[in-house]
């Protein structure tokens, strides 16, 4: 199956409000609320119109957020301004973008980054390479079983996630939580209803 190319600018332009709602993703909230999560900086990959990066910024984190869509990025900047927070936002293709060589983050988030496997793998490697010692890698996305279900997410299983594959791609990181199962999403009109998802939290063990 050939992956369908999504025109994210066009998708965002079709909506006046946030595509996935204004509230942060529940797993991002859960991780941020953990007693052992003390990150002061975060890299948000595929932050869309900004809900997750903005949430972390309101908690005092220095956030760098990257998204393919220039339309979504401009909307995120406007919403950040309205919320009284500052987020470094970059409109860029993760197939080619990498953090600055000296950039180090206490946490990196990939929330519903569904793209061709080479781009996803490159983004994952970039996130891992720029984690501080003890830094967190946090991922949520549709599981491969979601391809057989109508509604949300790509229909191509190669664009979806499996816990074991993600763990294998991140040697040297300690698994804190690795889950694959059924949840009910309530994230705007884009993610609404029952879905099969992967949730993974890992920590960097290198000194």
N, C-alpha and C positions, 0 to 999 in steps of 0.2 A: 504494500500500500504506500502510495506517495503522500507524504504529509501535506496537508492543505496549508498554504501560506496565509496567515491572518494579517489583514490590514488594520493594525491597532489604532492608527490615527482615525480611520473611518469609523471604527467601532465606537471610539470615544465621542466623536462628533455627532453620532446619532442620539446621544443622551445629553440632557441638560445637567443632570446631577451625576454623582459618583456611580461608576459602573458596578462596583462591588460594595456599595454603601459607604457611609462615612465613618463607621466604627471600625476599630482594628480587628484583625483576625483573632479568634479566640485562643489559638495556640500561641500566638505572639504574646497575648495577655498572660497566659498561664506561665510561660517561660519568664517573662519580666517580673512576675510575682513570686518566683521561687526565692527561698531564703538564701540559696547559694549563687544566685545570679547577681553579680555586682559590676556588670559592664558599664563603662563610661563612654564607650564609643561603639558604633555599629555601622556595618555595611549592609544596605538593603538592595538586593538584586531583584529586578523586575518589580519595582514598588508602585507601578501604575500611577493612579492619580493621588497617591501619597498617604493613604490612611495609616499604614503601618509605620513608616518612617516618622510621620508626624506624631503618632502616639508615643514612640520612644523619645522623640525630642521633647515632648511635654514632661517626660520623666527625667529630663536633665542630660540625656545622652547626646553626644556629638554624632550626628548622623550624616552619612554619605549615601545617597540613594540614586540608583541608576535604572533607567527604563528606556526601552526602544522607542516609545511613542513621544514625540515632541509635544503633541496636543495634551497628553496626560501629564507630562512634566510641567507644562505651563499652568495647568489647572492645579497641580500640586503646589506650585510656588505661590499661587494666589491664595489657596486654602491655608498654607503655612502662615502667610502674612496675616490672614484673618484670625488665626489661632494664636498669634503672637510668638511664634517660634521660628527659628532659622534652621533650615536643612540644606546641606550642599546637594543640589540636584543636578544630575547629568543626563541628558538625552543621548543615548549611545547604544550601539549594537553590541551585545555581549559576545558576539562572534569575534570581535576585534578589540573590545575595550578591556583594559586591565587597570587595576589601581596603580597609583604612582609607586615607584620602587620602594620608597621609604615608608609607605603607608602601612600602618599596623592597626588592627581593629580588635576590640575585646569581644565582639560578636559579629557573626555574619548570618544573614537570614535569606533563605530562598523560599518564598511563599508563592506557590502556584506558578512556578517558572516552568512552562511547558513549551519546549521548542525542540528543534532537531537535536539529536543526541550529541553531535560534536560540539555545538554551541553550549548545551547544558553541561557537558563534561568540562569544557574550558572554563565556564563560569564557576563551577564547583572547585576546580583546581585553583583558580585565582583566589577564591574565598579562603581556602585552606592555607595557601601560601602566605596570606597576609593576616593570619590570625596571630594574636599575641599569645604567649604562653598562658595556658589556662583559658584561652578564648573559646567561645561557644560557636558551634555551627548548628543552625536550626533550620529544618526543612519541613514544609508541609506541601503536599501535592496529591493529585488523584492517583490512586493505585492502578495497576495494570487491569485489574478486574473491572474497573469503571468503563473500559472501552466497550463492554458488552451491554451497558446500560444506557438508556436514552436520557437526554437532558444535558448534563454538565460534562465539560471536559472533552479533550480530543478523542476521536474514535480510533486513532492509530496507537496501538499498545507501545510502540517504540518511544512515544512522547510522554509516556506515563512512568510511574515510579514503582520500584520494588525495594523493600528495606535492605535485603541482603546485597543487592547491587550497590546501593549507596554506601553501605558500610565497607564493602570491598574497595570502593573508590576512595576511601578516606583512611588509609593505614596511618597508624600513629595517633589517631583520635580515639578517645575512650567513649564508649556508648553510655549515655546517661539514661536515655529512654528511646525505645524503638517499637513503634506500634503500627499495625496495619489493620484497618477494620472499618466499620460502618458508622457514619456520623450524619447528623442532620445539620446542614449549613443554612445560615440565615445571613447572607452577605449581599445585600442589595438584590438587584434583579439578575446579576451575573451568576451568583452561586446561591441557589435556593432549592432546598429539598434534600433527600437522602442521597448519600454518595459514599463510595469506598475511597478511603484516603490513607496515605502514609504520613506518619508524624515521627520525626527523628530529631533527637538532641544529642550532640556529642561535644566533648571538650578536648582541646589541644593539650597533649601531654609533654610536648617538647619544652626544654628549658630556654 
